Amino acid sequence: MNLSNFDGVIYDMDGVLTDSEPLWKIAMEDVFRSVGCPLTREDFQRTVGLRIDEVTAYWYHVSPWPEVSVKEVENAIVQRMIELLTERATPLPGVVESLEFFASKGLKIGLATSSYEVLINCILDTLHIRHFFQTVHSAEYELFGKPHPAVYLTAAKQLDLDPRRCLVIEDSLNGIISGKAARMTVFCVPEKTHHPDPRLILADAQFTNLIELVNSFK
């Protein structure tokens, strides 16, 4: 793939910039267990890439819990995530190098994620990478989250880019579907705690990490 095919690159966040997926599992496991809805690792795979409000609504539908509202559970998970991210978040291999590389080539850089803005701010500040991004967009401001393409289309619009000239970097099936539905090229760096999913072949290319992805352009 030639870098001249692109005017911008749009990153997903969880599992791409930082290894936050295991932290999501901890936060959800802690909170869901506290309301009487214990989940297994296999259960968590069913909602990877969804917004947290969609996750809580899904599990309430599957296994309703008493007394505590869905919104309260959602808020508790978000607060637990902020604690975990502040304590443990570090950039995944190649994150800073890839951001520096794309910036040096004159590409616009955006972020499009299912995570809420409060979590985006926590990660960008903890990792000290906010300055690389020309736009940051959360699916919480869209009617539909991933796999709907809205979050990526809005990010491209904010960057003033043709979606067909955008490269998306994703780690999950829902994210890949979202990027492809937006008519973007999607590269996948699978998050290591996901079960192997042959459906990730829907991505235009797969890489072990962001260093390998960047090297593919050199």
C-alpha positions in Angstrom: 0.0 0.0 0.0 1.3 3.4 -1.0 1.1 6.2 1.5 0.2 8.6 -1.3 -3.2 6.9 -1.4 -4.1 8.7 1.9 -4.6 12.2 3.1 -5.3 11.2 6.7 -5.2 8.5 9.3 -7.9 7.9 11.9 -7.1 5.8 14.9 -9.4 3.8 17.1 -8.4 4.1 20.7 -9.0 1.1 23.0 -6.7 -1.7 22.0 -4.9 0.5 19.4 -3.3 3.3 21.4 -3.3 1.5 24.8 -4.0 -2.0 26.0 -7.2 -0.9 27.6 -9.3 -3.9 26.7 -8.1 -6.0 29.7 -8.9 -2.9 31.9 -12.4 -2.8 30.4 -12.8 -6.4 31.4 -11.7 -5.7 35.0 -14.0 -2.7 35.3 -17.0 -4.5 33.8 -16.3 -7.7 35.8 -16.1 -5.7 39.0 -19.3 -3.6 38.4 -21.5 -6.3 36.8 -20.6 -8.8 39.6 -21.5 -6.2 42.2 -25.1 -5.9 40.7 -25.5 -9.7 40.4 -24.6 -10.2 36.8 -21.3 -12.1 36.7 -19.7 -12.3 33.2 -17.1 -14.6 31.8 -14.2 -13.7 29.4 -16.2 -15.3 26.6 -19.2 -13.0 27.5 -17.0 -9.9 27.2 -16.1 -10.8 23.6 -19.7 -10.4 22.5 -19.6 -6.6 23.2 -16.1 -5.6 22.1 -16.1 -2.4 20.2 -19.6 -1.2 21.4 -20.3 1.9 23.4 -20.5 1.3 27.2 -24.2 2.4 27.2 -24.8 -0.3 24.5 -22.9 -2.8 26.6 -24.8 -2.2 29.8 -28.2 -2.2 27.9 -27.2 -5.4 26.2 -26.4 -7.3 29.4 -29.4 -5.8 31.2 -31.6 -7.3 28.5 -29.8 -10.7 28.7 -29.7 -10.8 32.5 -31.7 -8.0 34.3 -30.4 -6.9 37.7 -32.6 -5.4 40.5 -32.5 -2.0 42.2 -29.6 -0.3 40.3 -30.4 1.5 37.1 -28.6 0.8 33.8 -27.3 4.3 33.8 -25.9 3.9 37.3 -24.1 0.8 36.2 -22.8 2.6 33.1 -21.5 5.4 35.2 -19.8 3.1 37.7 -18.0 1.3 34.9 -16.7 4.6 33.5 -15.5 5.8 36.9 -13.7 2.5 37.5 -12.1 2.8 34.0 -10.8 6.2 34.8 -9.1 4.9 38.0 -7.6 1.9 36.1 -6.4 4.0 33.1 -4.8 6.7 35.3 -2.9 3.9 37.2 -2.0 1.6 34.4 -2.3 3.0 30.8 0.8 2.9 28.7 1.1 3.3 24.9 1.2 0.1 22.9 4.3 -0.7 20.9 4.7 1.7 18.0 2.0 4.2 19.0 4.3 7.2 19.3 6.5 6.1 16.4 3.4 5.8 14.1 2.0 9.1 15.1 5.4 10.8 14.5 5.7 9.0 11.2 2.3 10.0 9.8 2.7 13.6 11.1 6.1 13.8 9.4 4.5 12.8 6.1 1.9 15.6 6.4 -1.1 13.4 7.0 -3.9 14.7 9.1 -4.5 12.6 12.2 -7.8 11.9 13.9 -9.2 9.7 16.6 -12.6 8.0 16.4 -13.7 5.8 19.3 -16.7 4.2 21.0 -15.3 5.4 24.3 -16.8 8.4 26.1 -15.0 11.8 25.9 -14.0 11.6 29.6 -12.1 8.4 28.9 -10.6 9.8 25.7 -9.2 12.8 27.7 -7.9 10.4 30.4 -6.0 8.3 27.9 -4.6 11.2 25.7 -3.4 13.0 28.8 -2.0 9.9 30.5 -0.1 8.9 27.3 0.9 12.5 26.5 -0.1 12.2 22.9 -3.0 14.7 22.6 -0.9 17.1 20.5 -0.7 14.7 17.5 -4.5 14.8 16.8 -6.2 17.4 14.7 -9.6 16.0 15.7 -10.9 13.6 18.4 -14.4 12.3 18.1 -16.5 10.0 20.4 -19.4 7.8 19.2 -21.3 9.0 22.3 -22.2 12.0 20.2 -23.6 9.8 17.4 -27.1 8.2 17.2 -25.4 4.9 16.5 -22.0 3.5 17.6 -19.7 1.1 15.8 -20.3 -1.0 13.7 -22.3 2.0 12.2 -19.9 4.2 10.2 -21.1 7.5 11.6 -18.1 8.0 14.0 -15.6 7.6 11.2 -17.6 9.7 8.8 -17.8 12.6 11.3 -14.1 12.4 12.1 -13.3 12.6 8.3 -15.7 15.6 8.0 -14.0 17.3 10.9 -10.6 16.7 9.2 -12.1 18.0 5.9 -11.1 14.8 4.2 -12.7 12.5 1.6 -13.4 9.2 3.5 -12.0 7.3 0.6 -8.6 9.0 1.2 -8.6 8.0 4.9 -6.7 5.1 6.5 -8.3 3.6 9.6 -6.4 1.7 12.3 -8.6 -0.7 14.2 -8.3 -3.8 16.4 -11.9 -5.2 16.5 -14.5 -6.6 14.1 -17.0 -4.0 14.9 -14.4 -1.3 14.2 -13.4 -2.9 11.0 -17.0 -3.0 9.8 -17.5 0.6 10.8 -14.4 1.8 8.9 -15.2 -0.2 5.8 -18.8 1.0 5.8 -17.4 4.5 5.8 -15.6 3.6 2.5 -12.2 3.9 4.2 -9.2 1.6 4.0 -8.9 -0.3 7.3 -5.7 -1.8 8.7 -6.2 -4.1 11.7 -3.8 -4.6 14.6 -5.7 -7.3 16.5 -5.9 -6.7 20.3 -4.0 -9.6 21.9 -6.7 -10.6 24.4 -9.4 -11.1 21.7 -10.1 -14.6 20.7 -8.7 -15.3 17.2 -11.4 -14.2 14.9 -11.2 -15.2 11.2 -13.7 -12.5 10.4 -10.9 -9.9 10.9 -9.9 -10.8 7.3 -12.5 -8.1 6.4 -9.7 -5.6 7.0 -7.6 -4.6 4.1 -4.4 -5.7 5.9 -3.4 -7.1 9.3 -0.3 -6.4 11.3 1.2 -7.6 14.6 1.8 -4.1 15.9 2.0 -0.5 14.8 5.7 -0.7 14.2 5.1 -3.4 11.5 2.3 -1.3 10.1 4.5 1.8 9.7 7.3 -0.3 8.2 4.9 -1.5 5.5 5.0 2.1 4.1 8.8 2.3 4.1 
